[in-house]
Amino acid sequence: MLSDGRTDLDALIDIEVFTSDGERLGKAEDVQDASFRVDAPFQPDYWLPLKTVASVDADRVLLTFHREQLDQYRSDEPLLA
């Protein structure tokens, strides 16, 4: 649990999501089971596996993959744990 009472997973909500090569994908908006939803600008939202999160700072979720690998990880539905 974080100092403000949120769990680690809650800390993802409303934070900008970036690939490992610095490309902004959108904001993390929801966490369910083994995935989180990305609110992507000008395109449909999608889900990514939590295992793709490399680190979380106060203003940035950094992923483990490059932008060109996004299609390998994104899903239209949350992943089951």
N, C-alpha and C positions, 0 to 999 in steps of 0.2 A: 504494500500500500504506500502511496505517495504522501508527502507531508500535508497536502491539502485534503486528504481523505479519499481521493480517487484511487482506484486500482490501476495497475500498470496498463491494462487494456483500455480503461476509460481515458487514459492519457493520450491515446491516439486521436480521439474525437476532436474535430475542428482544427487539425494541424495539417499543414501543407505536406504533400507526399512527393518525394523526388526519387528518381532512379539513381543508380550508382554513378552514372555519367552526368548528373546534374540537371536532368530534364524534369520540369515540374509536371506532374500528372493531374493534380487537383487536390482536394481536401479529403481526409479520412472522415467519414460521417457515421459509421455504424460498425459495431463489432458483433459477430455472431459465430459461435462455435470456433472453427479453425480459420476464419477469414474476416476481412474488413472491407467495407464498401468505400469506393473512391467516388466522390462527387466530381466528375470530370467536366470541365467547361466545354460547352458547345458540342457535347456528344453524350450518349447514354451513360449512366453510371455503371460501374462494374465492380466485381469482387476480386480481391487478391488474397492468397494464402498468408496467414500470419507468419509462417516460416520464412517468408521473403523479406521480413523486416530486419534490417541490419542494426539499426539504432533509432532511438527516439530522443529528440531534444525538445526544448520548450516550444520551438517554432518549426520543427522539421522532422518528418519521418523519412529516413533514408532506407532505400531498398537494396537488395543484394544483386540486382540485375540491371543491365543497360536497357535503354528505351527500345531498341530494336528487338528485345526479347519479350516485350510486354505481352504479345499474343500467346506466348507459351504459358503464361500464368493467369491471365484474367479469365473470369467466368461471369455468366449472367446471373448465377445463383450463388448463395453462400455455400461454402464447402462444409461438409459434416466433419465433426471432430473424430 
